[in-house]
Amino acid sequence: MAPRIILVRHGQTEWSRLGRHTGRTDIPLTEEGERTARLLAGRLAAAPWNGLPDAEVRTSPLLRAADTARLAGLGDRAKEWDALLEWDYGDYEGLTPAQLQERQPGFHIWRDGVPGGESLAALAARADEVVDWARSAERDVVVFAHGHVLRTIGARWLGFDIAFAAALRLEPASLSVLGWAYGLPAIERWNDTAHLEAAR
């Protein structure tokens, strides 16, 4: 069977809780973020994942992703990879969507991009690098990263323009799987938070 790519968004941080755009600022997990990463560990250890013993694991080097990988039980196998860094938001780092609308009414990040930061084309190119790596692997791969870069990977896996990422919402500590259907790239699972809902 062709390899799949399993995507894990990091757990909650104080900025994600507040809805602030968090690109390269190295914000740690909150206690809630750590708790949900541990719940994810239980999910991945159980069937059908069984600890993903044969999977190759990569993580963004930023603390919130690397700590999620560790708390989820895969940190000892995770290699840091800069391609998984979150979008560099430039001048919009730390701002909320509401603040961006005040600055620029009608602003849409997936269309307008970010001044002083990483271009949409550069973000898409990084996502393509991850997709190419995953498709060339001989086994499933797991990546721990951030909301916008993972959404971009989802769009590019499917062969869509980066703008499609706007339709791919991701919650903290969620689990997603990109695979194949009838020989074509497909979404097997998206924004799955069953491990969190069961613990509420």
C-alpha positions in Angstrom: 0.0 0.0 0.0 1.2 3.5 -0.8 2.4 5.4 2.3 0.1 7.8 4.2 1.0 11.0 6.0 -0.4 11.4 9.5 -0.7 15.0 10.6 -0.8 16.2 14.2 -1.4 19.8 15.1 0.3 20.8 18.3 -1.6 21.2 21.5 -3.0 24.5 22.9 -0.7 27.5 23.6 -1.7 30.7 25.2 -1.7 32.5 21.9 -3.7 29.8 20.1 -6.2 30.0 23.0 -6.5 33.7 22.3 -6.6 33.3 18.5 -3.3 35.2 17.9 -1.4 34.3 14.8 1.6 32.4 16.1 4.3 31.9 13.5 7.9 31.7 14.5 7.4 33.0 18.1 8.3 30.0 20.3 5.3 29.7 22.6 5.1 26.7 25.0 2.1 24.5 25.5 -0.4 25.5 28.2 -1.3 22.9 30.8 -4.4 22.1 28.7 -2.1 21.7 25.7 0.0 19.2 27.6 -3.1 17.3 28.8 -4.5 17.0 25.3 -1.1 15.8 23.9 -1.1 13.1 26.5 -4.7 12.1 25.5 -3.4 11.9 21.9 -0.6 9.5 23.2 -3.3 7.1 24.5 -5.1 7.3 21.1 -2.0 6.6 19.1 -1.0 3.7 21.4 -4.3 1.9 20.9 -5.7 0.1 17.9 -5.6 0.7 15.0 -2.5 2.8 15.4 -0.7 0.5 17.9 2.0 3.1 18.5 2.8 3.4 14.8 6.0 1.3 15.2 7.1 1.4 11.6 6.3 5.1 10.9 8.9 7.7 10.3 8.3 10.8 12.5 9.2 14.4 11.8 8.4 17.5 13.9 8.7 21.3 13.5 11.6 22.4 15.7 9.4 24.9 17.6 8.7 24.0 21.2 5.0 23.6 20.9 5.2 21.0 18.2 8.3 19.1 19.5 6.7 18.9 23.0 3.5 17.6 21.5 5.4 14.9 19.8 7.2 14.0 23.0 4.0 14.0 25.1 2.2 12.0 22.4 4.8 9.2 22.8 6.8 9.7 19.6 9.3 12.3 20.6 12.2 9.8 20.8 11.8 9.0 17.1 11.0 12.5 15.8 13.5 14.4 13.7 13.2 18.2 13.6 12.6 19.6 10.1 12.4 23.3 9.2 10.0 22.6 6.4 7.4 22.0 9.1 7.8 25.5 10.7 4.6 27.5 10.9 4.0 30.3 8.4 6.1 33.3 9.1 3.4 36.0 9.6 5.8 38.9 9.4 4.1 42.1 10.5 1.0 40.2 11.5 2.7 38.0 14.1 0.7 37.9 17.3 -2.4 39.7 15.9 -5.9 38.2 16.0 -8.2 37.9 13.0 -10.3 40.7 14.5 -7.3 43.0 14.7 -6.3 42.3 11.1 -9.8 43.1 10.0 -9.5 46.5 11.8 -6.3 47.2 10.0 -7.4 45.9 6.6 -11.2 45.4 6.2 -12.0 42.4 4.1 -8.6 40.9 4.7 -8.3 37.2 3.9 -4.9 35.6 4.8 -5.2 32.8 2.2 -5.7 35.4 -0.5 -3.8 38.5 0.7 -0.8 37.0 2.4 1.2 38.7 5.1 3.4 41.8 4.7 7.0 41.4 5.9 6.6 37.6 6.2 6.6 34.5 4.1 4.8 34.6 0.7 2.0 32.2 -0.1 4.2 30.8 -2.9 7.0 30.1 -0.4 4.6 28.4 2.1 3.2 26.3 -0.7 6.7 25.3 -1.8 7.5 24.1 1.7 4.3 22.1 1.8 5.2 20.5 -1.6 8.6 19.5 -0.1 6.8 17.7 2.7 4.3 16.1 0.3 7.1 14.9 -2.0 9.0 13.4 0.9 5.9 11.6 2.2 5.0 10.2 -1.2 8.5 8.9 -1.7 8.6 7.2 1.7 8.4 3.4 1.9 6.2 3.5 5.1 3.7 5.8 6.8 5.0 9.1 8.1 3.9 11.2 11.0 4.4 15.0 11.2 3.9 17.2 14.2 3.4 20.8 13.2 1.1 23.9 13.1 -2.3 24.8 11.9 -1.6 26.8 8.8 1.3 24.8 7.5 -0.6 21.5 8.0 -3.6 23.0 6.2 -1.4 23.9 3.3 0.1 20.4 3.2 -3.5 19.1 3.1 -4.3 21.3 0.1 -1.2 20.4 -1.8 -1.5 16.7 -1.1 -4.9 16.9 -2.9 -3.3 18.9 -5.7 -5.2 22.1 -5.0 -4.0 25.7 -4.9 -3.0 26.9 -1.5 -6.3 28.9 -1.3 -8.1 25.6 -0.6 -6.4 25.5 2.8 -8.9 28.0 4.0 -11.5 25.3 3.9 -9.5 22.8 6.0 -10.0 23.8 9.7 -7.7 22.2 12.3 -8.1 22.2 16.1 -5.2 21.9 18.5 -4.1 18.3 19.2 -6.1 17.1 16.3 -5.3 14.0 14.2 -5.6 13.9 10.4 -4.6 11.3 7.8 -3.9 11.9 4.1 -3.9 8.8 2.0 -5.3 7.4 -1.2 -8.6 6.4 -2.8 -8.7 4.6 -6.2 -5.1 5.5 -6.7 -5.6 9.2 -6.2 -4.7 11.4 -3.2 -7.5 11.6 -0.7 -8.4 12.6 2.9 -8.8 9.6 5.1 -9.4 11.6 8.3 -9.5 15.3 9.1 -9.5 17.3 12.3 -10.2 14.2 14.3 -10.5 15.1 18.0 -12.3 12.0 19.3 -9.6 11.4 21.9 -10.3 14.9 23.3 -14.1 14.6 23.2 -14.1 11.2 25.1 -12.2 12.9 28.0 -14.6 15.8 28.4 
